[in-house]
Amino acid sequence: MSLLNEILTHNEQFVENQEYRNFQTDKFPDKKLVVLSCMDTRLVELLPKALNFKNGDVKVIKNAGAVIAHPFGSIVRSLVVAVYELGAEEILVVGHHDCGMSGMDPDRTISSMKQRGITEETLSTLEHAGIDLHKWLEGFKNVSETVAHSVSVIQNHPLIAKDIPVHGLVIDPATGKLDVVVDGYK
Ligand SMILES: [Zn+2]
């Protein structure tokens, strides 16, 4: 059975057995919090459990590395929506140790692309269009510094209200232990 079929078969049962009843809530975060974190597989269940979030408590935005690559990209837009449309009153950035984005090697990624059929010509076209793929695919060296930087980008963003506390944390993906990088109340 393909993965998609497995998902659809499970889903039919899930809905039929009304298992959704355990998760019913609305779109407004009860804890008035929006969380930016990493897409890491180890955090899927660990992050909410370790921070005591259940369905309905928080808005969650995830990407590779919990990084804000662009001050007017989709991450900041999501924060803006969470704050002004959905009632979030605090922002939490949660990076993690052993992040895939901390060992990124743009050359390796580009070489994998080539092996999968992305042509030199395509890469050259992008380069000539002013797109710096190496910079785009670059990760980070230090997770605490990256979290602190993201917090600073949010705090200083012209569209984020100044009275919103922005916190920065780093989580251990093995134990769930949190370290505070930025306490947004200070
Ligand atoms: Zn990560």
Backbone and ligand atoms as CSV (ligand in chain L), in Angstrom:
chain,resi,resn,atom,element,x,y,z
A,1,MET,N,N,0.848,-1.191,0.000
A,1,MET,CA,C,0.000,0.000,0.000
A,1,MET,C,C,0.892,1.252,0.000
A,2,SER,N,N,0.570,2.222,-0.841
A,2,SER,CA,C,1.367,3.447,-0.871
A,2,SER,C,C,1.124,4.256,0.402
A,3,LEU,N,N,2.026,5.144,0.683
A,3,LEU,CA,C,1.896,5.968,1.898
A,3,LEU,C,C,0.593,6.759,1.873
A,4,LEU,N,N,0.282,7.315,0.693
A,4,LEU,CA,C,-0.947,8.118,0.601
A,4,LEU,C,C,-2.174,7.258,0.903
A,5,ASN,N,N,-2.178,6.034,0.355
A,5,ASN,CA,C,-3.324,5.158,0.610
A,5,ASN,C,C,-3.423,4.774,2.079
A,6,GLU,N,N,-2.265,4.541,2.699
A,6,GLU,CA,C,-2.248,4.244,4.139
A,6,GLU,C,C,-2.895,5.379,4.922
A,7,ILE,N,N,-2.496,6.615,4.536
A,7,ILE,CA,C,-3.024,7.796,5.222
A,7,ILE,C,C,-4.538,7.879,5.040
A,8,LEU,N,N,-4.983,7.660,3.797
A,8,LEU,CA,C,-6.417,7.793,3.504
A,8,LEU,C,C,-7.234,6.703,4.193
A,9,THR,N,N,-6.676,5.502,4.283
A,9,THR,CA,C,-7.381,4.404,4.955
A,9,THR,C,C,-7.523,4.715,6.439
A,10,HIS,N,N,-6.425,5.168,7.029
A,10,HIS,CA,C,-6.468,5.552,8.443
A,10,HIS,C,C,-7.482,6.676,8.655
A,11,ASN,N,N,-7.460,7.641,7.736
A,11,ASN,CA,C,-8.306,8.818,7.882
A,11,ASN,C,C,-9.790,8.468,7.891
A,12,GLU,N,N,-10.150,7.499,7.036
A,12,GLU,CA,C,-11.555,7.084,6.972
A,12,GLU,C,C,-12.010,6.569,8.339
A,13,GLN,N,N,-11.150,5.756,8.951
A,13,GLN,CA,C,-11.452,5.202,10.269
A,13,GLN,C,C,-11.514,6.293,11.325
A,14,PHE,N,N,-10.533,7.212,11.224
A,14,PHE,CA,C,-10.426,8.317,12.202
A,14,PHE,C,C,-11.725,9.111,12.243
A,15,VAL,N,N,-12.218,9.449,11.054
A,15,VAL,CA,C,-13.434,10.263,10.980
A,15,VAL,C,C,-14.639,9.437,11.394
A,16,GLU,N,N,-14.682,8.183,10.919
A,16,GLU,CA,C,-15.823,7.322,11.230
A,16,GLU,C,C,-15.949,7.091,12.744
A,17,ASN,N,N,-14.803,6.912,13.400
A,17,ASN,CA,C,-14.817,6.677,14.857
A,17,ASN,C,C,-14.922,7.969,15.662
A,18,GLN,N,N,-15.048,9.083,14.954
A,18,GLN,CA,C,-15.184,10.405,15.588
A,18,GLN,C,C,-14.033,10.702,16.552
A,19,GLU,N,N,-12.823,10.269,16.174
A,19,GLU,CA,C,-11.658,10.520,17.033
A,19,GLU,C,C,-11.327,12.006,17.104
A,20,TYR,N,N,-11.837,12.758,16.134
A,20,TYR,CA,C,-11.615,14.204,16.121
A,20,TYR,C,C,-12.215,14.887,17.340
A,21,ARG,N,N,-13.155,14.208,17.989
A,21,ARG,CA,C,-13.814,14.810,19.167
A,21,ARG,C,C,-12.810,15.198,20.249
A,22,ASN,N,N,-11.687,14.470,20.329
A,22,ASN,CA,C,-10.653,14.771,21.332
A,22,ASN,C,C,-9.899,16.057,21.019
A,23,PHE,N,N,-10.057,16.568,19.798
A,23,PHE,CA,C,-9.215,17.691,19.365
A,23,PHE,C,C,-10.008,18.946,19.070
A,24,GLN,N,N,-11.307,18.915,19.330
A,24,GLN,CA,C,-12.142,20.044,18.927
A,24,GLN,C,C,-11.811,21.313,19.708
A,25,THR,N,N,-11.636,22.382,18.969
A,25,THR,CA,C,-11.297,23.683,19.551
A,25,THR,C,C,-11.591,24.719,18.469
A,26,ASP,N,N,-11.096,25.969,18.621
A,26,ASP,CA,C,-11.273,26.935,17.549
A,26,ASP,C,C,-9.916,27.459,17.093
A,27,LYS,N,N,-9.944,28.465,16.208
A,27,LYS,CA,C,-8.678,28.910,15.611
A,27,LYS,C,C,-7.921,29.904,16.482
A,28,PHE,N,N,-8.517,30.334,17.591
A,28,PHE,CA,C,-7.851,31.324,18.441
A,28,PHE,C,C,-7.024,30.635,19.537
A,29,PRO,N,N,-5.746,31.041,19.690
A,29,PRO,CA,C,-4.885,30.350,20.653
A,29,PRO,C,C,-5.224,30.700,22.101
A,30,ASP,N,N,-5.636,29.694,22.884
A,30,ASP,CA,C,-6.047,29.924,24.283
A,30,ASP,C,C,-4.926,30.554,25.102
A,31,LYS,N,N,-3.670,30.197,24.800
A,31,LYS,CA,C,-2.550,30.774,25.559
A,31,LYS,C,C,-2.065,32.096,24.959
A,32,LYS,N,N,-2.761,32.564,23.938
A,32,LYS,CA,C,-2.434,33.834,23.273
A,32,LYS,C,C,-0.957,33.913,22.892
A,33,LEU,N,N,-0.488,32.809,22.291
A,33,LEU,CA,C,0.929,32.659,21.978
A,33,LEU,C,C,1.088,32.126,20.557
A,34,VAL,N,N,2.118,32.650,19.862
A,34,VAL,CA,C,2.486,32.067,18.567
A,34,VAL,C,C,3.931,31.592,18.674
A,35,VAL,N,N,4.169,30.366,18.182
A,35,VAL,CA,C,5.473,29.722,18.324
A,35,VAL,C,C,6.090,29.519,16.941
A,36,LEU,N,N,7.345,29.948,16.790
A,36,LEU,CA,C,8.103,29.642,15.568
A,36,LEU,C,C,9.125,28.578,15.929
A,37,SER,N,N,9.054,27.429,15.257
A,37,SER,CA,C,10.035,26.384,15.554
A,37,SER,C,C,10.473,25.670,14.276
A,38,CYS,N,N,11.252,24.601,14.471
A,38,CYS,CA,C,11.842,23.875,13.342
A,38,CYS,C,C,10.977,22.682,12.946
A,39,MET,N,N,11.087,22.291,11.678
A,39,MET,CA,C,10.301,21.169,11.166
A,39,MET,C,C,10.846,19.808,11.591
A,40,ASP,N,N,11.896,19.793,12.406
A,40,ASP,CA,C,12.552,18.541,12.817
A,40,ASP,C,C,11.544,17.474,13.281
A,41,THR,N,N,11.760,16.240,12.814
A,41,THR,CA,C,10.842,15.131,13.147
A,41,THR,C,C,10.788,14.857,14.647
A,42,ARG,N,N,11.909,15.105,15.347
A,42,ARG,CA,C,11.940,14.791,16.781
A,42,ARG,C,C,11.077,15.742,17.591
A,43,LEU,N,N,10.698,16.863,16.979
A,43,LEU,CA,C,9.927,17.869,17.719
A,43,LEU,C,C,8.416,17.752,17.492
A,44,VAL,N,N,8.008,16.858,16.590
A,44,VAL,CA,C,6.586,16.792,16.226
A,44,VAL,C,C,5.702,16.647,17.470
A,45,GLU,N,N,6.021,15.671,18.312
A,45,GLU,CA,C,5.239,15.498,19.546
A,45,GLU,C,C,5.961,16.022,20.766
A,46,LEU,N,N,7.318,15.958,20.715
A,46,LEU,CA,C,8.112,16.359,21.890
A,46,LEU,C,C,7.906,17.831,22.250
A,47,LEU,N,N,7.907,18.709,21.244
A,47,LEU,CA,C,7.803,20.145,21.521
A,47,LEU,C,C,6.512,20.490,22.292
A,48,PRO,N,N,5.328,20.067,21.785
A,48,PRO,CA,C,4.124,20.399,22.554
A,48,PRO,C,C,4.104,19.769,23.946
A,49,LYS,N,N,4.589,18.528,24.049
A,49,LYS,CA,C,4.574,17.867,25.364
A,49,LYS,C,C,5.519,18.596,26.326
A,50,ALA,N,N,6.714,18.923,25.832
A,50,ALA,CA,C,7.734,19.529,26.702
A,50,ALA,C,C,7.347,20.951,27.115
A,51,LEU,N,N,6.512,21.613,26.300
A,51,LEU,CA,C,6.103,22.983,26.630
A,51,LEU,C,C,4.670,23.059,27.159
A,52,ASN,N,N,4.037,21.873,27.262
A,52,ASN,CA,C,2.671,21.774,27.772
A,52,ASN,C,C,1.646,22.493,26.888
A,53,PHE,N,N,1.739,22.236,25.579
A,53,PHE,CA,C,0.754,22.776,24.647
A,53,PHE,C,C,-0.146,21.648,24.178
A,54,LYS,N,N,-1.448,21.898,24.183
A,54,LYS,CA,C,-2.372,20.942,23.575
A,54,LYS,C,C,-3.098,21.629,22.426
A,55,ASN,N,N,-3.882,20.884,21.711
A,55,ASN,CA,C,-4.629,21.439,20.591
A,55,ASN,C,C,-5.435,22.648,21.061
A,56,GLY,N,N,-5.319,23.740,20.328
A,56,GLY,CA,C,-6.083,24.931,20.690
A,56,GLY,C,C,-5.299,25.948,21.506
A,57,ASP,N,N,-4.132,25.547,22.029
A,57,ASP,CA,C,-3.380,26.444,22.921
A,57,ASP,C,C,-2.604,27.528,22.173
A,58,VAL,N,N,-1.956,27.152,21.074
A,58,VAL,CA,C,-0.999,28.067,20.427
A,58,VAL,C,C,-1.087,27.972,18.902
A,59,LYS,N,N,-0.620,29.032,18.236
A,59,LYS,CA,C,-0.400,28.964,16.795
A,59,LYS,C,C,1.033,28.481,16.603
A,60,VAL,N,N,1.272,27.608,15.640
A,60,VAL,CA,C,2.630,27.097,15.418
A,60,VAL,C,C,3.042,27.328,13.971
A,61,ILE,N,N,4.212,27.953,13.806
A,61,ILE,CA,C,4.798,28.165,12.479
A,61,ILE,C,C,6.093,27.360,12.465
A,62,LYS,N,N,6.297,26.579,11.417
A,62,LYS,CA,C,7.537,25.791,11.360
A,62,LYS,C,C,8.204,25.914,9.997
A,63,ASN,N,N,9.524,25.901,10.030
A,63,ASN,CA,C,10.276,25.770,8.785
A,63,ASN,C,C,11.596,25.085,9.105
A,64,ALA,N,N,12.500,24.998,8.158
A,64,ALA,CA,C,13.796,24.386,8.405
A,64,ALA,C,C,14.633,25.342,9.247
A,65,GLY,N,N,14.858,24.992,10.506
A,65,GLY,CA,C,15.749,25.774,11.362
A,65,GLY,C,C,15.093,26.864,12.195
A,66,ALA,N,N,13.790,27.069,12.077
A,66,ALA,CA,C,13.110,28.173,12.782
A,66,ALA,C,C,13.776,29.505,12.433
A,67,VAL,N,N,14.144,29.632,11.168
A,67,VAL,CA,C,14.910,30.792,10.710
A,67,VAL,C,C,13.998,31.796,9.997
A,68,ILE,N,N,14.238,33.080,10.245
A,68,ILE,CA,C,13.546,34.109,9.467
A,68,ILE,C,C,14.504,34.549,8.367
A,69,ALA,N,N,14.276,34.038,7.167
A,69,ALA,CA,C,15.204,34.311,6.068
A,69,ALA,C,C,14.946,35.678,5.450
A,70,HIS,N,N,13.717,36.154,5.578
A,70,HIS,CA,C,13.370,37.413,4.944
A,70,HIS,C,C,12.376,38.157,5.835
A,71,PRO,N,N,12.627,39.436,6.144
A,71,PRO,CA,C,11.732,40.160,7.055
A,71,PRO,C,C,10.318,40.359,6.508
A,72,PHE,N,N,10.131,40.165,5.200
A,72,PHE,CA,C,8.784,40.243,4.649
A,72,PHE,C,C,8.400,38.948,3.945
A,73,GLY,N,N,8.964,37.847,4.418
A,73,GLY,CA,C,8.619,36.537,3.885
A,73,GLY,C,C,7.428,35.948,4.623
A,74,SER,N,N,7.141,34.672,4.368
A,74,SER,CA,C,5.908,34.071,4.884
A,74,SER,C,C,5.947,33.863,6.396
A,75,ILE,N,N,7.135,33.748,6.986
A,75,ILE,CA,C,7.194,33.561,8.446
A,75,ILE,C,C,6.689,34.823,9.151
A,76,VAL,N,N,7.229,35.959,8.766
A,76,VAL,CA,C,6.807,37.201,9.430
A,76,VAL,C,C,5.344,37.505,9.102
A,77,ARG,N,N,4.928,37.189,7.889
A,77,ARG,CA,C,3.516,37.394,7.556
A,77,ARG,C,C,2.627,36.543,8.475
A,78,SER,N,N,3.049,35.313,8.730
A,78,SER,CA,C,2.277,34.443,9.631
A,78,SER,C,C,2.247,35.018,11.046
A,79,LEU,N,N,3.380,35.575,11.495
A,79,LEU,CA,C,3.405,36.210,12.829
A,79,LEU,C,C,2.432,37.379,12.880
A,80,VAL,N,N,2.435,38.172,11.822
A,80,VAL,CA,C,1.543,39.338,11.745
A,80,VAL,C,C,0.075,38.887,11.813
A,81,VAL,N,N,-0.254,37.833,11.091
A,81,VAL,CA,C,-1.627,37.315,11.101
A,81,VAL,C,C,-1.973,36.804,12.504
A,82,ALA,N,N,-1.029,36.079,13.127
A,82,ALA,CA,C,-1.275,35.532,14.471
A,82,ALA,C,C,-1.535,36.656,15.474
A,83,VAL,N,N,-0.774,37.740,15.355
A,83,VAL,CA,C,-0.891,38.851,16.305
A,83,VAL,C,C,-2.161,39.670,16.053
A,84,TYR,N,N,-2.375,40.079,14.801
A,84,TYR,CA,C,-3.446,41.041,14.542
A,84,TYR,C,C,-4.801,40.415,14.227
A,85,GLU,N,N,-4.785,39.150,13.793
A,85,GLU,CA,C,-6.054,38.514,13.433
A,85,GLU,C,C,-6.496,37.449,14.437
A,86,LEU,N,N,-5.516,36.844,15.135
A,86,LEU,CA,C,-5.865,35.667,15.927
A,86,LEU,C,C,-5.593,35.833,17.416
A,87,GLY,N,N,-5.192,37.021,17.805
A,87,GLY,CA,C,-5.110,37.319,19.230
A,87,GLY,C,C,-3.850,36.861,19.956
A,88,ALA,N,N,-2.782,36.544,19.212
A,88,ALA,CA,C,-1.531,36.198,19.899
A,88,ALA,C,C,-0.958,37.456,20.552
A,89,GLU,N,N,-0.544,37.326,21.803
A,89,GLU,CA,C,-0.005,38.478,22.543
A,89,GLU,C,C,1.463,38.313,22.882
A,90,GLU,N,N,2.014,37.086,22.648
A,90,GLU,CA,C,3.442,36.848,22.871
A,90,GLU,C,C,3.963,35.973,21.743
A,91,ILE,N,N,5.260,36.089,21.492
A,91,ILE,CA,C,5.904,35.306,20.427
A,91,ILE,C,C,7.051,34.506,21.036
A,92,LEU,N,N,7.148,33.237,20.633
A,92,LEU,CA,C,8.194,32.357,21.151
A,92,LEU,C,C,8.954,31.741,19.974
A,93,VAL,N,N,10.255,31.973,19.917
A,93,VAL,CA,C,11.092,31.342,18.889
A,93,VAL,C,C,11.825,30.183,19.555
A,94,VAL,N,N,11.647,28.960,19.031
A,94,VAL,CA,C,12.280,27.786,19.646
A,94,VAL,C,C,13.180,27.083,18.633
A,95,GLY,N,N,14.482,27.313,18.740
A,95,GLY,CA,C,15.446,26.554,17.950
A,95,GLY,C,C,15.796,25.274,18.687
A,96,HIS,N,N,16.639,24.439,18.087
A,96,HIS,CA,C,17.018,23.213,18.815
A,96,HIS,C,C,18.444,22.802,18.492
A,97,HIS,N,N,19.032,22.075,19.443
A,97,HIS,CA,C,20.381,21.537,19.237
A,97,HIS,C,C,20.328,20.479,18.137
A,98,ASP,N,N,21.450,20.226,17.490
A,98,ASP,CA,C,21.580,19.185,16.466
A,98,ASP,C,C,20.619,19.422,15.297
A,99,CYS,N,N,20.417,20.675,14.930
A,99,CYS,CA,C,19.490,21.029,13.842
A,99,CYS,C,C,20.126,20.722,12.488
A,100,GLY,N,N,19.318,20.201,11.568
A,100,GLY,CA,C,19.805,19.921,10.223
A,100,GLY,C,C,20.369,21.157,9.534
A,101,MET,N,N,19.820,22.321,9.895
A,101,MET,CA,C,20.260,23.567,9.275
A,101,MET,C,C,21.618,24.027,9.805
A,102,SER,N,N,22.113,23.394,10.882
A,102,SER,CA,C,23.403,23.823,11.423
A,102,SER,C,C,24.554,23.133,10.690
A,103,GLY,N,N,24.246,22.095,9.906
A,103,GLY,CA,C,25.330,21.434,9.179
A,103,GLY,C,C,25.156,21.547,7.673
A,104,MET,N,N,24.449,22.602,7.259
A,104,MET,CA,C,24.150,22.719,5.832
A,104,MET,C,C,25.400,23.032,5.019
A,105,ASP,N,N,25.539,22.308,3.907
A,105,ASP,CA,C,26.627,22.553,2.975
A,105,ASP,C,C,25.983,22.786,1.607
A,106,PRO,N,N,25.894,24.070,1.194
A,106,PRO,CA,C,25.195,24.376,-0.057
A,106,PRO,C,C,25.761,23.598,-1.255
A,107,ASP,N,N,27.081,23.377,-1.274
A,107,ASP,CA,C,27.676,22.623,-2.393
A,107,ASP,C,C,27.113,21.211,-2.461
A,108,ARG,N,N,26.959,20.608,-1.271
A,108,ARG,CA,C,26.436,19.237,-1.218
A,108,ARG,C,C,24.983,19.214,-1.709
A,109,THR,N,N,24.179,20.189,-1.266
A,109,THR,CA,C,22.775,20.237,-1.683
A,109,THR,C,C,22.672,20.428,-3.188
A,110,ILE,N,N,23.502,21.330,-3.724
A,110,ILE,CA,C,23.465,21.601,-5.169
A,110,ILE,C,C,23.912,20.371,-5.943
A,111,SER,N,N,24.901,19.669,-5.414
A,111,SER,CA,C,25.348,18.461,-6.118
A,111,SER,C,C,24.253,17.384,-6.087
A,112,SER,N,N,23.482,17.292,-4.980
A,112,SER,CA,C,22.340,16.364,-4.945
A,112,SER,C,C,21.288,16.764,-5.973
A,113,MET,N,N,21.077,18.063,-6.126
A,113,MET,CA,C,20.105,18.539,-7.122
A,113,MET,C,C,20.517,18.073,-8.517
A,114,LYS,N,N,21.830,18.227,-8.803
A,114,LYS,CA,C,22.331,17.842,-10.132
A,114,LYS,C,C,22.130,16.350,-10.373
A,115,GLN,N,N,22.391,15.543,-9.319
A,115,GLN,CA,C,22.189,14.098,-9.460
A,115,GLN,C,C,20.728,13.755,-9.725
A,116,ARG,N,N,19.815,14.621,-9.273
A,116,ARG,CA,C,18.390,14.350,-9.448
A,116,ARG,C,C,17.821,15.049,-10.676
A,117,GLY,N,N,18.715,15.548,-11.537
A,117,GLY,CA,C,18.261,16.043,-12.834
A,117,GLY,C,C,18.159,17.549,-12.993
A,118,ILE,N,N,18.535,18.311,-11.966
A,118,ILE,CA,C,18.556,19.771,-12.138
A,118,ILE,C,C,19.817,20.106,-12.940
A,119,THR,N,N,19.626,20.798,-14.053
A,119,THR,CA,C,20.754,20.970,-14.977
A,119,THR,C,C,21.627,22.178,-14.622
A,120,GLU,N,N,22.882,22.098,-15.104
A,120,GLU,CA,C,23.823,23.221,-14.998
A,120,GLU,C,C,23.189,24.483,-15.572
A,121,GLU,N,N,22.469,24.290,-16.688
A,121,GLU,CA,C,21.854,25.422,-17.387
A,121,GLU,C,C,20.864,26.146,-16.467
A,122,THR,N,N,20.058,25.358,-15.767
A,122,THR,CA,C,19.097,25.939,-14.825
A,122,THR,C,C,19.822,26.721,-13.745
A,123,LEU,N,N,20.872,26.117,-13.184
A,123,LEU,CA,C,21.624,26.776,-12.114
A,123,LEU,C,C,22.236,28.079,-12.616
A,124,SER,N,N,22.746,28.016,-13.850
A,124,SER,CA,C,23.363,29.194,-14.445
A,124,SER,C,C,22.323,30.291,-14.697
A,125,THR,N,N,21.136,29.884,-15.150
A,125,THR,CA,C,20.057,30.857,-15.384
A,125,THR,C,C,19.715,31.586,-14.086
A,126,LEU,N,N,19.609,30.814,-12.997
A,126,LEU,CA,C,19.274,31.417,-11.704
A,126,LEU,C,C,20.362,32.386,-11.261
A,127,GLU,N,N,21.600,31.946,-11.439
A,127,GLU,CA,C,22.730,32.781,-11.043
A,127,GLU,C,C,22.711,34.112,-11.790
A,128,HIS,N,N,22.410,34.013,-13.092
A,128,HIS,CA,C,22.373,35.232,-13.902
A,128,HIS,C,C,21.152,36.096,-13.615
A,129,ALA,N,N,20.152,35.486,-12.975
A,129,ALA,CA,C,18.974,36.274,-12.578
A,129,ALA,C,C,19.209,36.915,-11.209
A,130,GLY,N,N,20.417,36.752,-10.688
A,130,GLY,CA,C,20.760,37.405,-9.427
A,130,GLY,C,C,20.424,36.588,-8.187
A,131,ILE,N,N,20.123,35.299,-8.374
A,131,ILE,CA,C,19.789,34.462,-7.211
A,131,ILE,C,C,21.044,33.733,-6.725
A,132,ASP,N,N,21.445,34.037,-5.495
A,132,ASP,CA,C,22.640,33.430,-4.925
A,132,ASP,C,C,22.229,32.160,-4.171
A,133,LEU,N,N,22.281,31.025,-4.880
A,133,LEU,CA,C,21.823,29.761,-4.298
A,133,LEU,C,C,22.620,29.364,-3.061
A,134,HIS,N,N,23.925,29.672,-3.084
A,134,HIS,CA,C,24.754,29.314,-1.925
A,134,HIS,C,C,24.274,30.031,-0.663
A,135,LYS,N,N,23.942,31.291,-0.850
A,135,LYS,CA,C,23.474,32.067,0.292
A,135,LYS,C,C,22.097,31.570,0.735
A,136,TRP,N,N,21.263,31.254,-0.248
A,136,TRP,CA,C,19.882,30.811,0.003
A,136,TRP,C,C,19.849,29.489,0.772
A,137,LEU,N,N,20.833,28.644,0.476
A,137,LEU,CA,C,20.855,27.305,1.080
A,137,LEU,C,C,21.757,27.219,2.314
A,138,GLU,N,N,22.347,28.353,2.643
A,138,GLU,CA,C,23.266,28.386,3.765
A,138,GLU,C,C,22.497,28.169,5.079
A,139,GLY,N,N,23.038,27.370,5.964
A,139,GLY,CA,C,22.398,27.183,7.266
A,139,GLY,C,C,22.973,28.140,8.285
A,140,PHE,N,N,23.161,27.647,9.517
A,140,PHE,CA,C,23.768,28.492,10.539
A,140,PHE,C,C,24.767,27.681,11.352
A,141,LYS,N,N,25.633,28.395,12.047
A,141,LYS,CA,C,26.674,27.730,12.829
A,141,LYS,C,C,26.235,27.516,14.277
A,142,ASN,N,N,25.581,28.552,14.839
A,142,ASN,CA,C,25.306,28.529,16.272
A,142,ASN,C,C,23.810,28.764,16.514
A,143,VAL,N,N,23.148,27.783,17.108
A,143,VAL,CA,C,21.691,27.873,17.232
A,143,VAL,C,C,21.261,29.011,18.173
A,144,SER,N,N,21.999,29.228,19.268
A,144,SER,CA,C,21.615,30.303,20.197
A,144,SER,C,C,21.706,31.667,19.521
A,145,GLU,N,N,22.798,31.854,18.764
A,145,GLU,CA,C,22.962,33.128,18.042
A,145,GLU,C,C,21.839,33.318,17.025
A,146,THR,N,N,21.470,32.224,16.341
A,146,THR,CA,C,20.430,32.309,15.315
A,146,THR,C,C,19.080,32.642,15.941
A,147,VAL,N,N,18.772,32.016,17.084
A,147,VAL,CA,C,17.520,32.305,17.785
A,147,VAL,C,C,17.516,33.774,18.238
A,148,ALA,N,N,18.640,34.222,18.806
A,148,ALA,CA,C,18.730,35.617,19.269
A,148,ALA,C,C,18.538,36.579,18.094
A,149,HIS,N,N,19.098,36.211,16.942
A,149,HIS,CA,C,18.944,37.054,15.757
A,149,HIS,C,C,17.479,37.114,15.316
A,150,SER,N,N,16.811,35.951,15.286
A,150,SER,CA,C,15.397,35.925,14.881
A,150,SER,C,C,14.566,36.774,15.832
A,151,VAL,N,N,14.836,36.659,17.137
A,151,VAL,CA,C,14.109,37.460,18.126
A,151,VAL,C,C,14.304,38.947,17.836
A,152,SER,N,N,15.549,39.315,17.533
A,152,SER,CA,C,15.852,40.719,17.263
A,152,SER,C,C,15.142,41.211,15.990
A,153,VAL,N,N,15.104,40.353,14.957
A,153,VAL,CA,C,14.402,40.725,13.716
A,153,VAL,C,C,12.924,40.991,14.012
A,154,ILE,N,N,12.322,40.136,14.852
A,154,ILE,CA,C,10.890,40.293,15.169
A,154,ILE,C,C,10.670,41.541,16.027
A,155,GLN,N,N,11.506,41.678,17.079
A,155,GLN,CA,C,11.355,42.826,17.993
A,155,GLN,C,C,11.479,44.158,17.261
A,156,ASN,N,N,12.371,44.177,16.286
A,156,ASN,CA,C,12.644,45.436,15.586
A,156,ASN,C,C,11.859,45.585,14.286
A,157,HIS,N,N,10.958,44.621,14.035
A,157,HIS,CA,C,10.199,44.680,12.790
A,157,HIS,C,C,9.197,45.840,12.844
A,158,PRO,N,N,9.122,46.640,11.786
A,158,PRO,CA,C,8.235,47.811,11.822
A,158,PRO,C,C,6.759,47.461,11.957
A,159,LEU,N,N,6.366,46.223,11.638
A,159,LEU,CA,C,4.944,45.875,11.707
A,159,LEU,C,C,4.577,45.062,12.946
A,160,ILE,N,N,5.529,44.804,13.816
A,160,ILE,CA,C,5.226,44.080,15.058
A,160,ILE,C,C,5.140,45.094,16.207
A,161,ALA,N,N,4.002,45.097,16.880
A,161,ALA,CA,C,3.777,46.071,17.958
A,161,ALA,C,C,4.839,45.916,19.050
A,162,LYS,N,N,5.264,47.050,19.586
A,162,LYS,CA,C,6.388,47.068,20.541
A,162,LYS,C,C,6.042,46.439,21.887
A,163,ASP,N,N,4.726,46.293,22.179
A,163,ASP,CA,C,4.362,45.736,23.490
A,163,ASP,C,C,4.251,44.209,23.475
A,164,ILE,N,N,4.682,43.563,22.373
A,164,ILE,CA,C,4.614,42.101,22.289
A,164,ILE,C,C,5.926,41.507,22.818
A,165,PRO,N,N,5.912,40.748,23.916
A,165,PRO,CA,C,7.149,40.099,24.344
A,165,PRO,C,C,7.564,39.018,23.334
A,166,VAL,N,N,8.844,39.037,22.969
A,166,VAL,CA,C,9.376,38.029,22.039
A,166,VAL,C,C,10.463,37.253,22.778
A,167,HIS,N,N,10.227,35.962,22.986
A,167,HIS,CA,C,11.163,35.125,23.730
A,167,HIS,C,C,11.956,34.227,22.775
A,168,GLY,N,N,13.169,33.878,23.175
A,168,GLY,CA,C,13.988,32.946,22.391
A,168,GLY,C,C,14.441,31.783,23.253
A,169,LEU,N,N,14.176,30.558,22.796
A,169,LEU,CA,C,14.555,29.361,23.552
A,169,LEU,C,C,15.268,28.373,22.638
A,170,VAL,N,N,16.065,27.494,23.252
A,170,VAL,CA,C,16.651,26.377,22.509
A,170,VAL,C,C,16.233,25.095,23.221
A,171,ILE,N,N,15.717,24.127,22.464
A,171,ILE,CA,C,15.266,22.866,23.053
A,171,ILE,C,C,16.230,21.733,22.687
A,172,ASP,N,N,16.426,20.825,23.634
A,172,ASP,CA,C,17.220,19.614,23.379
A,172,ASP,C,C,16.284,18.574,22.750
A,173,PRO,N,N,16.552,18.147,21.503
A,173,PRO,CA,C,15.615,17.256,20.816
A,173,PRO,C,C,15.592,15.843,21.407
A,174,ALA,N,N,16.503,15.550,22.334
A,174,ALA,CA,C,16.501,14.235,22.970
A,174,ALA,C,C,15.702,14.271,24.274
A,175,THR,N,N,15.916,15.309,25.104
A,175,THR,CA,C,15.298,15.331,26.433
A,175,THR,C,C,14.135,16.314,26.539
A,176,GLY,N,N,14.044,17.264,25.595
A,176,GLY,CA,C,13.003,18.292,25.677
A,176,GLY,C,C,13.383,19.438,26.592
A,177,LYS,N,N,14.597,19.403,27.166
A,177,LYS,CA,C,15.019,20.482,28.083
A,177,LYS,C,C,15.164,21.804,27.327
A,178,LEU,N,N,14.640,22.883,27.944
A,178,LEU,CA,C,14.709,24.213,27.336
A,178,LEU,C,C,15.804,25.057,27.971
A,179,ASP,N,N,16.510,25.806,27.143
A,179,ASP,CA,C,17.409,26.839,27.649
A,179,ASP,C,C,16.902,28.180,27.127
A,180,VAL,N,N,16.884,29.166,28.000
A,180,VAL,CA,C,16.404,30.492,27.618
A,180,VAL,C,C,17.548,31.283,26.988
A,181,VAL,N,N,17.340,31.741,25.772
A,181,VAL,CA,C,18.325,32.596,25.100
A,181,VAL,C,C,17.919,34.059,25.290
A,182,VAL,N,N,16.634,34.334,25.099
A,182,VAL,CA,C,16.117,35.697,25.297
A,182,VAL,C,C,14.825,35.625,26.112
A,183,ASP,N,N,14.803,36.308,27.243
A,183,ASP,CA,C,13.593,36.442,28.037
A,183,ASP,C,C,12.905,37.731,27.597
A,184,GLY,N,N,11.811,37.606,26.871
A,184,GLY,CA,C,11.149,38.751,26.250
A,184,GLY,C,C,10.520,39.726,27.240
A,185,TYR,N,N,10.468,39.354,28.539
A,185,TYR,CA,C,9.912,40.281,29.536
A,185,TYR,C,C,10.955,41.287,30.006
A,186,LYS,N,N,12.230,40.978,29.717
A,186,LYS,CA,C,13.301,41.859,30.223
A,186,LYS,C,C,13.621,42.956,29.210
L,1,ZN,ZN,ZN,16.040,21.803,13.025
